Amino acid sequence: MKCQVASTVAEKNAILQQRYAIFVEEFHFFEPHDESDKIEYDRYDEHSLLLGVWEKENLIASCRLVLPNTTFGLPTLNSMIIDTNKLQSDQITAEISRITVAAAHRTFKNTIKIMKIMQKELYRIASDYNIMQWVGAVEPSFLRLLQHSALPYVPIGPLQHMIGADRYPVILTIRDYAVSRKEY
C-alpha cells in the first residue's frame, strides 16, 4: 500500500470517480453534476492536491488536500463555527477533505492503516508548502477512529451539520503529529 499525489489524468479521474461512487451513489451526500461523467468535484479541487492510496494498481482510498488560497479559502473554515482560540490563524493551514475508503477495505484495522499511510504522505507534502496545520470536518465515529490511530486530531468547534452528517471541525498541527510519531 502506498499513498501518492495523483500526477496523471488517469489517476485524478480514478480519484474523482471513487468520490462519485462513494459520496453520490453510496451515501447520497451530493447530487451528481452530470450523470455521464460520474466524477465528484467542486470549486476547491482547483486549489487542491488529490492523493490516492494504491494497492498494486488498485485505488483503495483517497483524499484531497485543499491548499491555502485566497480565492475560496478552506471549506471547513468557511462553513463551520470555529473556536478561534483553538485555531492558530497565523499559521499556514490546509484542509484535508473528501476522504474515501473503498467499501471492500473499510474494516477498522485496514482503515487505521490507510489513515496512517495517508497522514504520513500529507506530512511529507506539508514541508513543500510550509503547512503548519491541517483542518477538516469529521463525524464523531471517524474522529474516534483517527484518535485510535494515534492521529491526534482535536475538535475546534461544536458538533454541527455539514455535508449530510453531523461533524466536528478538527485540527492537527505539524508539531502534534510529529510528537505522536516521536519525531519532534
C-alpha positions, 0 to 999 in steps of 0.5 A: 500500500502506498499513498501518492499525489495523483500526477496523471489524468488517469489517476485524478479521474480514478480519484474523482470517480471513487468520490462519485461512487462513494459520496453520490451513489453510496451515501447520497451526500451530493447530487451528481453534476452530470450523470455521464461523467460520474466524477465528484468535484467542486470549486476547491479541487482547483486549489487542491492536491488529490492523493490516492492510496494504491494497492498494486494498481488498485485505488483503495482510498483517497483524499484531497488536500485543499491548499491555502488560497485566497480565492475560496479559502478552506471549506471547513473554515468557511462553513463551520463555527470555529473556536478561534482560540483553538485555531492558530490563524497565523499559521499556514493551514490546509484542509484535508477533505473528501476522504474515501475508503473503498467499501471492500477495505473499510474494516477498522484495522485496514482503515487505521492503516490507510489513515496512517499511510495517508497522514504520513504522505500529507506530512511529507507534502506539508514541508513543500508548502510550509503547512503548519496545520491541517483542518477538516470536518469529521463525524464523531465515529471517524474522529474516534477512529483517527484518535485510535490511530494515534492521529491526534486530531482535536475538535475546534468547534461544536458538533454541527451539520455539514455535508449530510452528517453531523461533524466536528471541525478538527485540527492537527498541527505539524508539531502534534503529529510529529510528537505522536510519531516521536519525531519532534 
